[in-house]
């Protein structure tokens, strides 16, 4: 067995290569900077925003706007439910899902992932259903004529007298739907 020779004619005549070290100064680039021409380069330049300064003030304003729009949706949902024809009152309870969605949309989209918003969405959805039922009873009592006590006490007495076990199911649907739809809408943003 023979050992390999370093060269066919003996040792190599080429000089040994020197180690190269860079003497260029280190660049002052921020963390996350990508050189021009590389994927992920900012289009107009590198101007990062600090996460804390970017989120604090708009988050509060967005939550207040979300609460305002959810309250408006509660009133509009109750008004729409109350203005429906009285002969369709038995089938209107299923609109609790629509009222829950109407309330959950601004809370979830604008409010974000705040822990207090899903329970608030549930309560506002149930309040929209309650306002709608009270508006229907108010129309009914107003059509028959208020009693000697007045319009509002007669409306509340009539509403309590007309409550059925199915109404409890509708309130449950409104509560659960308001909670879940608010949470799911917030998680998608």
PEVENNOR-V290573 format. One record per pair of residues at least 6 apart in sequence whose ideal C-beta (glycine too) atoms are under 6 Angstrom apart, sorted by the first residue. I is the first residue (numbers start at 0). J is the second residue. D is the distance in whole Angstrom. If there is no record, write none. Layout:
BEGIN
i: <I I>
j: <J J>
d: <D D>
END
This chain:
BEGIN
i: <32 33 33 61 62 64 65 65 65 65 68 69 69 69 69 72 72 73 73 73 73 76 76 76 77 77 77 80 81 81 81 83 92 95 95 95 95 96 98 98 98 99 99 99 99 99 100 102 102 102 102 103 103 103 103 103 106 106 106 107 107 107 108 108 110 111 112 116 117 117 117 120 120 121 121 121 124 124 125 125 125 128 133 136 136 136 137 140 140 140 145 146>
j: <45 39 40 109 110 109 105 106 109 110 105 102 105 106 123 101 102 102 123 126 127 98 101 127 127 130 131 131 131 134 135 91 169 128 169 172 173 176 124 127 128 124 173 176 177 180 180 120 123 124 177 120 177 180 181 184 116 120 181 181 184 185 184 188 116 185 185 181 178 181 182 177 181 174 177 178 173 177 170 173 174 173 158 154 157 158 154 153 154 157 153 153>
d: <6 5 5 5 5 6 5 5 4 4 4 5 5 5 6 5 5 6 5 5 5 4 5 4 5 3 4 3 5 2 5 5 4 5 5 5 4 5 6 4 6 4 5 3 4 6 5 6 5 5 6 5 6 4 4 6 5 5 5 5 2 4 6 6 5 6 5 6 5 4 4 4 3 5 4 4 4 3 5 5 5 5 6 5 5 4 5 5 5 5 5 5>
END
